[in-house]
Amino acid sequence: MARAGSINVSHGGHIGDIVYGMAYAKQLSIALDSDINIFIRSDQKDGYSESMHHHNKSGFMVSAESFDYIKPLLLNESWVRHVEYRSSKDLEGAIPLDIYRFSQHISQVGGNISVWPRKLTGLQIDTCNPWLSTQPAPVPGRVVCAFSFRFRNVSIDYSVLNAIDDVLFVGLEQEAIDFINRYGLKRVKYVITKNALEMAYVIASSQLFIGNQSMPFAIAESIKLKRALESFELIPNVIPNGPGAREYITNQAFYSILKQEGLIDADTPGPVADPEYKMCII
């Protein structure tokens, strides 16, 4: 049941950052005993150089298309009353969930993005428990993965996924094609999702989710299913925590995770290679 009062909050994106910002939004809803109206700022510039590949080529952090994609996921929460795409000039008085963007005192190249706001507000923000309500319903033996082109450790050999029967890829089609071709994967199937809520349902069906610092991993983190992050140590601003959290920077660590889950044979050797980080792989 909707509460009598509501408060307005805003976020400038990207959409993965919005998912992390929902932990702060939920805390505000609890602390103020109010429903939340979420306004995604339509005019937040992305500030990327031409050499940094990002699928959103609008020049803004959240395009209209990206907003339409994430909106159903946000509205799925019982404490969210309204979600709208609006210019920042119309949002006076809205609480910025990305308050760290307006501070000179927060390092955005390290630390846990989901709790940056507490450094500036003093509020407790619970990120050890789920803050989005899509509950995991794992299919035994299923791996779901997502890897964007940015923030990658190219030393990890994902060809071992050929040993697993049920592997799904979510995200952009060009990301799936690159990932499948790069590692010669024969069993990975690309799943088209029309919005982020559909993506969340697919992710929640996995025994294990693997991915890099990207929006799909943000969803996996928000619902606390078993997940493993390909950590990007040059800008480690995503830190998995709470139940099911794992991360890796070597093949040995990655293979160990798969072995712990019974997804590959215990005697499968992991290739030896030093971590190699790339801001963008294409």
VEXMITOR-814831 format. One record per residue (C-alpha): residue number from 0; y, z negated, x negated; residue in one letter. Coordinates in Angstrom, 2 decimals, always signed. Layout:
<rs>
<r num="NUM" y="Y" z="Z" x="X" residuo="a"/>
...
</rs>
This chain:
<rs>
<r num="0" y="+0.00" z="+0.00" x="+0.00" residuo="m"/>
<r num="1" y="+3.44" z="+0.95" x="-1.34" residuo="a"/>
<r num="2" y="+5.74" z="-1.93" x="-2.16" residuo="r"/>
<r num="3" y="+9.16" z="-2.25" x="-0.59" residuo="a"/>
<r num="4" y="+11.05" z="-1.71" x="-3.83" residuo="g"/>
<r num="5" y="+10.90" z="+1.02" x="-6.43" residuo="s"/>
<r num="6" y="+12.50" z="+1.67" x="-9.79" residuo="i"/>
<r num="7" y="+13.38" z="+4.92" x="-11.53" residuo="n"/>
<r num="8" y="+12.08" z="+5.75" x="-14.98" residuo="v"/>
<r num="9" y="+12.41" z="+8.89" x="-17.09" residuo="s"/>
<r num="10" y="+10.58" z="+10.59" x="-19.95" residuo="h"/>
<r num="11" y="+11.41" z="+13.63" x="-22.07" residuo="g"/>
<r num="12" y="+7.88" z="+14.62" x="-23.10" residuo="g"/>
<r num="13" y="+5.73" z="+16.11" x="-24.58" residuo="h"/>
<r num="14" y="+3.09" z="+15.64" x="-21.91" residuo="i"/>
<r num="15" y="+0.79" z="+13.66" x="-24.23" residuo="g"/>
<r num="16" y="+3.70" z="+11.32" x="-24.95" residuo="d"/>
<r num="17" y="+4.18" z="+10.93" x="-21.20" residuo="i"/>
<r num="18" y="+0.56" z="+9.77" x="-20.85" residuo="v"/>
<r num="19" y="+1.19" z="+7.13" x="-23.52" residuo="y"/>
<r num="20" y="+4.47" z="+6.22" x="-21.79" residuo="g"/>
<r num="21" y="+2.55" z="+5.40" x="-18.63" residuo="m"/>
<r num="22" y="+1.34" z="+2.17" x="-20.29" residuo="a"/>
<r num="23" y="+4.99" z="+1.01" x="-20.39" residuo="y"/>
<r num="24" y="+5.59" z="+2.28" x="-16.85" residuo="a"/>
<r num="25" y="+2.63" z="+0.28" x="-15.56" residuo="k"/>
<r num="26" y="+3.93" z="-2.85" x="-17.26" residuo="q"/>
<r num="27" y="+7.35" z="-2.33" x="-15.62" residuo="l"/>
<r num="28" y="+5.65" z="-1.93" x="-12.24" residuo="s"/>
<r num="29" y="+3.82" z="-5.24" x="-12.74" residuo="i"/>
<r num="30" y="+6.76" z="-7.15" x="-14.20" residuo="a"/>
<r num="31" y="+9.22" z="-6.01" x="-11.53" residuo="l"/>
<r num="32" y="+6.71" z="-5.91" x="-8.67" residuo="d"/>
<r num="33" y="+7.88" z="-2.41" x="-7.82" residuo="s"/>
<r num="34" y="+6.55" z="+1.08" x="-7.40" residuo="d"/>
<r num="35" y="+7.67" z="+3.64" x="-9.96" residuo="i"/>
<r num="36" y="+9.58" z="+6.89" x="-9.49" residuo="n"/>
<r num="37" y="+9.03" z="+9.07" x="-12.55" residuo="i"/>
<r num="38" y="+11.59" z="+11.67" x="-13.55" residuo="f"/>
<r num="39" y="+10.63" z="+14.08" x="-16.32" residuo="i"/>
<r num="40" y="+13.74" z="+15.30" x="-18.13" residuo="r"/>
<r num="41" y="+13.95" z="+19.08" x="-17.92" residuo="s"/>
<r num="42" y="+16.57" z="+19.49" x="-20.65" residuo="d"/>
<r num="43" y="+15.06" z="+17.53" x="-23.56" residuo="q"/>
<r num="44" y="+15.17" z="+19.96" x="-26.53" residuo="k"/>
<r num="45" y="+12.01" z="+20.13" x="-28.63" residuo="d"/>
<r num="46" y="+13.72" z="+20.43" x="-32.02" residuo="g"/>
<r num="47" y="+10.80" z="+22.36" x="-33.56" residuo="y"/>
<r num="48" y="+11.24" z="+24.88" x="-36.36" residuo="s"/>
<r num="49" y="+9.84" z="+28.38" x="-35.80" residuo="e"/>
<r num="50" y="+7.01" z="+27.63" x="-38.24" residuo="s"/>
<r num="51" y="+5.66" z="+24.79" x="-36.08" residuo="m"/>
<r num="52" y="+3.32" z="+26.29" x="-33.50" residuo="h"/>
<r num="53" y="+3.38" z="+24.76" x="-30.05" residuo="h"/>
<r num="54" y="+2.09" z="+26.44" x="-26.91" residuo="h"/>
<r num="55" y="+5.22" z="+25.43" x="-25.00" residuo="n"/>
<r num="56" y="+7.70" z="+28.08" x="-26.13" residuo="k"/>
<r num="57" y="+10.47" z="+27.12" x="-23.71" residuo="s"/>
<r num="58" y="+12.54" z="+25.31" x="-26.35" residuo="g"/>
<r num="59" y="+12.24" z="+22.10" x="-24.33" residuo="f"/>
<r num="60" y="+9.79" z="+19.23" x="-24.65" residuo="m"/>
<r num="61" y="+8.46" z="+19.79" x="-21.12" residuo="v"/>
<r num="62" y="+8.54" z="+23.21" x="-19.49" residuo="s"/>
<r num="63" y="+8.32" z="+23.66" x="-15.73" residuo="a"/>
<r num="64" y="+4.73" z="+24.83" x="-16.19" residuo="e"/>
<r num="65" y="+3.84" z="+21.74" x="-18.24" residuo="s"/>
<r num="66" y="+5.43" z="+19.52" x="-15.61" residuo="f"/>
<r num="67" y="+3.33" z="+21.11" x="-12.86" residuo="d"/>
<r num="68" y="+0.24" z="+20.54" x="-15.01" residuo="y"/>
<r num="69" y="+0.76" z="+16.81" x="-15.55" residuo="i"/>
<r num="70" y="+2.25" z="+15.88" x="-12.17" residuo="k"/>
<r num="71" y="-1.09" z="+15.35" x="-10.31" residuo="p"/>
<r num="72" y="-2.29" z="+12.95" x="-13.02" residuo="l"/>
<r num="73" y="+0.82" z="+10.80" x="-12.64" residuo="l"/>
<r num="74" y="+0.71" z="+10.82" x="-8.84" residuo="l"/>
<r num="75" y="-2.93" z="+9.68" x="-8.94" residuo="n"/>
<r num="76" y="-1.72" z="+6.14" x="-9.72" residuo="e"/>
<r num="77" y="-1.25" z="+3.88" x="-6.69" residuo="s"/>
<r num="78" y="+1.88" z="+2.35" x="-8.23" residuo="w"/>
<r num="79" y="+3.59" z="+5.74" x="-8.69" residuo="v"/>
<r num="80" y="+5.63" z="+6.71" x="-5.64" residuo="r"/>
<r num="81" y="+7.42" z="+9.89" x="-6.74" residuo="h"/>
<r num="82" y="+7.36" z="+12.37" x="-9.65" residuo="v"/>
<r num="83" y="+10.12" z="+14.93" x="-10.21" residuo="e"/>
<r num="84" y="+11.42" z="+17.36" x="-12.85" residuo="y"/>
<r num="85" y="+15.15" z="+16.83" x="-13.24" residuo="r"/>
<r num="86" y="+18.09" z="+17.26" x="-15.63" residuo="s"/>
<r num="87" y="+19.06" z="+14.16" x="-17.63" residuo="s"/>
<r num="88" y="+22.63" z="+14.31" x="-16.28" residuo="k"/>
<r num="89" y="+21.24" z="+13.31" x="-12.88" residuo="d"/>
<r num="90" y="+19.28" z="+10.32" x="-14.20" residuo="l"/>
<r num="91" y="+21.91" z="+7.70" x="-14.89" residuo="e"/>
<r num="92" y="+20.36" z="+4.25" x="-14.60" residuo="g"/>
<r num="93" y="+16.75" z="+5.43" x="-14.98" residuo="a"/>
<r num="94" y="+14.77" z="+3.41" x="-17.53" residuo="i"/>
<r num="95" y="+13.67" z="+5.72" x="-20.37" residuo="p"/>
<r num="96" y="+9.97" z="+5.29" x="-21.04" residuo="l"/>
<r num="97" y="+10.63" z="+7.01" x="-24.39" residuo="d"/>
<r num="98" y="+13.34" z="+4.52" x="-25.31" residuo="i"/>
<r num="99" y="+12.34" z="+4.91" x="-28.97" residuo="y"/>
<r num="100" y="+13.89" z="+8.40" x="-28.96" residuo="r"/>
<r num="101" y="+17.30" z="+6.84" x="-28.54" residuo="f"/>
<r num="102" y="+16.96" z="+4.30" x="-31.36" residuo="s"/>
<r num="103" y="+17.58" z="+4.76" x="-35.07" residuo="q"/>
<r num="104" y="+15.34" z="+1.81" x="-35.85" residuo="h"/>
<r num="105" y="+11.90" z="+3.10" x="-34.83" residuo="i"/>
<r num="106" y="+9.79" z="+5.13" x="-37.23" residuo="s"/>
<r num="107" y="+8.16" z="+7.92" x="-35.24" residuo="q"/>
<r num="108" y="+5.89" z="+9.00" x="-38.09" residuo="v"/>
<r num="109" y="+3.56" z="+6.02" x="-37.92" residuo="g"/>
<r num="110" y="+2.35" z="+3.23" x="-35.68" residuo="g"/>
<r num="111" y="+1.06" z="+3.26" x="-32.13" residuo="n"/>
<r num="112" y="+3.26" z="+5.44" x="-29.90" residuo="i"/>
<r num="113" y="+2.07" z="+3.70" x="-26.73" residuo="s"/>
<r num="114" y="+3.60" z="+0.38" x="-27.79" residuo="v"/>
<r num="115" y="+6.78" z="+1.53" x="-29.53" residuo="w"/>
<r num="116" y="+8.83" z="+0.52" x="-26.44" residuo="p"/>
<r num="117" y="+7.84" z="-3.14" x="-26.81" residuo="r"/>
<r num="118" y="+9.64" z="-3.30" x="-30.16" residuo="k"/>
<r num="119" y="+12.88" z="-2.57" x="-28.30" residuo="l"/>
<r num="120" y="+12.23" z="-4.40" x="-25.02" residuo="t"/>
<r num="121" y="+10.09" z="-7.41" x="-25.92" residuo="g"/>
<r num="122" y="+7.78" z="-6.64" x="-23.00" residuo="l"/>
<r num="123" y="+4.05" z="-7.07" x="-23.34" residuo="q"/>
<r num="124" y="+2.39" z="-3.67" x="-23.03" residuo="i"/>
<r num="125" y="-1.37" z="-3.79" x="-22.54" residuo="d"/>
<r num="126" y="-3.02" z="-0.86" x="-24.29" residuo="t"/>
<r num="127" y="-6.41" z="-2.51" x="-24.82" residuo="c"/>
<r num="128" y="-7.37" z="-1.92" x="-21.19" residuo="n"/>
<r num="129" y="-7.10" z="+1.28" x="-19.11" residuo="p"/>
<r num="130" y="-3.63" z="+2.06" x="-17.82" residuo="w"/>
<r num="131" y="-4.67" z="+5.15" x="-15.86" residuo="l"/>
<r num="132" y="-7.24" z="+4.81" x="-13.13" residuo="s"/>
<r num="133" y="-9.58" z="+7.77" x="-13.65" residuo="t"/>
<r num="134" y="-12.70" z="+5.76" x="-14.39" residuo="q"/>
<r num="135" y="-15.33" z="+7.10" x="-16.79" residuo="p"/>
<r num="136" y="-18.59" z="+8.33" x="-15.22" residuo="a"/>
<r num="137" y="-20.36" z="+9.51" x="-18.38" residuo="p"/>
<r num="138" y="-23.10" z="+12.12" x="-18.42" residuo="v"/>
<r num="139" y="-25.63" z="+11.02" x="-21.08" residuo="p"/>
<r num="140" y="-25.60" z="+13.33" x="-24.09" residuo="g"/>
<r num="141" y="-22.37" z="+15.09" x="-23.14" residuo="r"/>
<r num="142" y="-19.57" z="+15.53" x="-25.66" residuo="v"/>
<r num="143" y="-16.13" z="+16.68" x="-24.56" residuo="v"/>
<r num="144" y="-13.71" z="+17.79" x="-27.23" residuo="c"/>
<r num="145" y="-10.15" z="+19.09" x="-27.60" residuo="a"/>
<r num="146" y="-8.37" z="+20.20" x="-30.74" residuo="f"/>
<r num="147" y="-4.84" z="+21.54" x="-30.83" residuo="s"/>
<r num="148" y="-3.47" z="+23.63" x="-33.70" residuo="f"/>
<r num="149" y="-1.13" z="+20.86" x="-34.89" residuo="r"/>
<r num="150" y="-1.92" z="+17.73" x="-36.91" residuo="f"/>
<r num="151" y="-5.36" z="+18.72" x="-38.20" residuo="r"/>
<r num="152" y="-7.76" z="+17.51" x="-40.87" residuo="n"/>
<r num="153" y="-9.37" z="+20.81" x="-41.85" residuo="v"/>
<r num="154" y="-12.01" z="+19.16" x="-44.06" residuo="s"/>
<r num="155" y="-14.08" z="+18.09" x="-41.05" residuo="i"/>
<r num="156" y="-17.10" z="+20.32" x="-40.42" residuo="d"/>
<r num="157" y="-17.72" z="+20.59" x="-36.69" residuo="y"/>
<r num="158" y="-20.66" z="+22.99" x="-37.02" residuo="s"/>
<r num="159" y="-22.88" z="+19.93" x="-36.46" residuo="v"/>
<r num="160" y="-22.00" z="+20.26" x="-32.76" residuo="l"/>
<r num="161" y="-24.55" z="+23.08" x="-32.67" residuo="n"/>
<r num="162" y="-27.18" z="+20.32" x="-32.67" residuo="a"/>
<r num="163" y="-25.89" z="+18.96" x="-29.33" residuo="i"/>
<r num="164" y="-26.87" z="+20.70" x="-26.09" residuo="d"/>
<r num="165" y="-23.96" z="+19.70" x="-23.83" residuo="d"/>
<r num="166" y="-20.53" z="+20.18" x="-25.44" residuo="v"/>
<r num="167" y="-17.42" z="+21.05" x="-23.42" residuo="l"/>
<r num="168" y="-13.96" z="+21.98" x="-24.69" residuo="f"/>
<r num="169" y="-10.79" z="+21.25" x="-22.71" residuo="v"/>
<r num="170" y="-7.26" z="+22.38" x="-23.50" residuo="g"/>
<r num="171" y="-5.85" z="+25.83" x="-24.09" residuo="l"/>
<r num="172" y="-8.13" z="+28.87" x="-24.16" residuo="e"/>
<r num="173" y="-6.77" z="+30.02" x="-27.54" residuo="q"/>
<r num="174" y="-7.52" z="+26.57" x="-28.97" residuo="e"/>
<r num="175" y="-11.11" z="+26.81" x="-27.70" residuo="a"/>
<r num="176" y="-11.59" z="+30.32" x="-29.09" residuo="i"/>
<r num="177" y="-10.26" z="+29.29" x="-32.51" residuo="d"/>
<r num="178" y="-12.42" z="+26.14" x="-32.60" residuo="f"/>
<r num="179" y="-15.61" z="+27.96" x="-31.56" residuo="i"/>
<r num="180" y="-15.07" z="+30.83" x="-34.00" residuo="n"/>
<r num="181" y="-13.90" z="+28.65" x="-36.89" residuo="r"/>
<r num="182" y="-17.12" z="+26.60" x="-36.90" residuo="y"/>
<r num="183" y="-19.59" z="+29.19" x="-35.57" residuo="g"/>
<r num="184" y="-20.35" z="+27.13" x="-32.47" residuo="l"/>
<r num="185" y="-22.94" z="+28.59" x="-30.08" residuo="k"/>
<r num="186" y="-23.23" z="+25.85" x="-27.45" residuo="r"/>
<r num="187" y="-19.64" z="+24.79" x="-26.85" residuo="v"/>
<r num="188" y="-18.40" z="+25.83" x="-23.40" residuo="k"/>
<r num="189" y="-14.71" z="+26.12" x="-22.54" residuo="y"/>
<r num="190" y="-13.74" z="+24.44" x="-19.25" residuo="v"/>
<r num="191" y="-10.63" z="+25.65" x="-17.44" residuo="i"/>
<r num="192" y="-8.67" z="+22.84" x="-15.77" residuo="t"/>
<r num="193" y="-5.83" z="+23.70" x="-13.43" residuo="k"/>
<r num="194" y="-4.05" z="+20.37" x="-13.99" residuo="n"/>
<r num="195" y="-4.23" z="+17.19" x="-16.06" residuo="a"/>
<r num="196" y="-6.05" z="+15.26" x="-13.35" residuo="l"/>
<r num="197" y="-8.88" z="+17.79" x="-13.41" residuo="e"/>
<r num="198" y="-8.89" z="+17.51" x="-17.19" residuo="m"/>
<r num="199" y="-9.14" z="+13.72" x="-16.89" residuo="a"/>
<r num="200" y="-12.22" z="+14.07" x="-14.67" residuo="y"/>
<r num="201" y="-13.92" z="+16.32" x="-17.24" residuo="v"/>
<r num="202" y="-13.02" z="+13.98" x="-20.11" residuo="i"/>
<r num="203" y="-14.29" z="+10.99" x="-18.10" residuo="a"/>
<r num="204" y="-17.68" z="+12.72" x="-17.73" residuo="s"/>
<r num="205" y="-18.39" z="+12.56" x="-21.46" residuo="s"/>
<r num="206" y="-20.60" z="+10.14" x="-23.32" residuo="q"/>
<r num="207" y="-18.18" z="+10.70" x="-26.21" residuo="l"/>
<r num="208" y="-14.80" z="+12.41" x="-26.42" residuo="f"/>
<r num="209" y="-13.62" z="+13.77" x="-29.77" residuo="i"/>
<r num="210" y="-10.22" z="+15.23" x="-30.54" residuo="g"/>
<r num="211" y="-7.08" z="+15.15" x="-32.61" residuo="n"/>
<r num="212" y="-3.62" z="+13.77" x="-31.79" residuo="q"/>
<r num="213" y="-3.05" z="+15.74" x="-28.58" residuo="s"/>
<r num="214" y="-2.64" z="+15.33" x="-24.83" residuo="m"/>
<r num="215" y="-6.39" z="+15.30" x="-24.05" residuo="p"/>
<r num="216" y="-6.89" z="+12.46" x="-26.51" residuo="f"/>
<r num="217" y="-4.02" z="+10.59" x="-24.83" residuo="a"/>
<r num="218" y="-5.95" z="+10.84" x="-21.56" residuo="i"/>
<r num="219" y="-9.16" z="+9.61" x="-23.22" residuo="a"/>
<r num="220" y="-7.23" z="+6.69" x="-24.70" residuo="e"/>
<r num="221" y="-5.61" z="+5.84" x="-21.35" residuo="s"/>
<r num="222" y="-8.95" z="+5.54" x="-19.53" residuo="i"/>
<r num="223" y="-10.81" z="+3.85" x="-22.43" residuo="k"/>
<r num="224" y="-14.03" z="+5.83" x="-22.45" residuo="l"/>
<r num="225" y="-15.86" z="+6.20" x="-25.77" residuo="k"/>
<r num="226" y="-13.60" z="+8.32" x="-27.98" residuo="r"/>
<r num="227" y="-13.20" z="+9.29" x="-31.60" residuo="a"/>
<r num="228" y="-9.91" z="+10.47" x="-33.10" residuo="l"/>
<r num="229" y="-9.62" z="+12.98" x="-35.93" residuo="e"/>
<r num="230" y="-6.87" z="+10.92" x="-37.53" residuo="s"/>
<r num="231" y="-3.89" z="+12.69" x="-39.12" residuo="f"/>
<r num="232" y="-2.85" z="+10.36" x="-41.89" residuo="e"/>
<r num="233" y="+0.44" z="+12.14" x="-42.68" residuo="l"/>
<r num="234" y="+1.82" z="+11.20" x="-39.24" residuo="i"/>
<r num="235" y="-0.54" z="+8.52" x="-37.88" residuo="p"/>
<r num="236" y="+1.33" z="+7.76" x="-34.66" residuo="n"/>
<r num="237" y="-1.80" z="+7.57" x="-32.48" residuo="v"/>
<r num="238" y="-3.97" z="+4.50" x="-33.06" residuo="i"/>
<r num="239" y="-7.02" z="+4.11" x="-30.80" residuo="p"/>
<r num="240" y="-7.57" z="+0.54" x="-29.66" residuo="n"/>
<r num="241" y="-9.61" z="-1.37" x="-27.14" residuo="g"/>
<r num="242" y="-13.18" z="-0.71" x="-25.99" residuo="p"/>
<r num="243" y="-14.82" z="+2.50" x="-27.25" residuo="g"/>
<r num="244" y="-12.16" z="+3.26" x="-29.89" residuo="a"/>
<r num="245" y="-13.20" z="+5.05" x="-33.08" residuo="r"/>
<r num="246" y="-11.50" z="+7.32" x="-35.62" residuo="e"/>
<r num="247" y="-12.47" z="+9.27" x="-38.71" residuo="y"/>
<r num="248" y="-11.00" z="+11.12" x="-41.70" residuo="i"/>
<r num="249" y="-14.28" z="+12.12" x="-43.44" residuo="t"/>
<r num="250" y="-17.41" z="+13.97" x="-42.43" residuo="n"/>
<r num="251" y="-19.47" z="+10.91" x="-43.25" residuo="q"/>
<r num="252" y="-17.50" z="+8.84" x="-40.74" residuo="a"/>
<r num="253" y="-17.67" z="+11.58" x="-38.10" residuo="f"/>
<r num="254" y="-21.42" z="+12.04" x="-38.51" residuo="y"/>
<r num="255" y="-21.87" z="+8.25" x="-38.39" residuo="s"/>
<r num="256" y="-20.19" z="+8.18" x="-34.97" residuo="i"/>
<r num="257" y="-22.48" z="+10.92" x="-33.65" residuo="l"/>
<r num="258" y="-25.51" z="+9.06" x="-35.03" residuo="k"/>
<r num="259" y="-24.43" z="+5.77" x="-33.45" residuo="q"/>
<r num="260" y="-24.30" z="+7.57" x="-30.11" residuo="e"/>
<r num="261" y="-27.76" z="+9.09" x="-30.65" residuo="g"/>
<r num="262" y="-26.29" z="+12.59" x="-30.48" residuo="l"/>
<r num="263" y="-27.69" z="+13.78" x="-33.84" residuo="i"/>
<r num="264" y="-30.67" z="+12.71" x="-35.96" residuo="d"/>
<r num="265" y="-30.11" z="+9.63" x="-38.08" residuo="a"/>
<r num="266" y="-31.03" z="+11.51" x="-41.28" residuo="d"/>
<r num="267" y="-28.52" z="+14.36" x="-40.74" residuo="t"/>
<r num="268" y="-26.37" z="+14.47" x="-43.90" residuo="p"/>
<r num="269" y="-22.62" z="+14.84" x="-43.61" residuo="g"/>
<r num="270" y="-20.89" z="+17.34" x="-45.96" residuo="p"/>
<r num="271" y="-18.87" z="+15.66" x="-48.71" residuo="v"/>
<r num="272" y="-15.22" z="+16.71" x="-48.73" residuo="a"/>
<r num="273" y="-11.92" z="+14.98" x="-49.29" residuo="d"/>
<r num="274" y="-9.59" z="+14.88" x="-46.27" residuo="p"/>
<r num="275" y="-7.23" z="+17.89" x="-46.14" residuo="e"/>
<r num="276" y="-4.34" z="+17.66" x="-43.71" residuo="y"/>
<r num="277" y="-2.37" z="+20.56" x="-42.26" residuo="k"/>
<r num="278" y="+0.62" z="+20.28" x="-39.92" residuo="m"/>
<r num="279" y="-0.46" z="+23.52" x="-38.26" residuo="c"/>
<r num="280" y="-3.62" z="+25.58" x="-38.83" residuo="i"/>
<r num="281" y="-2.36" z="+28.95" x="-37.56" residuo="i"/>
</rs>
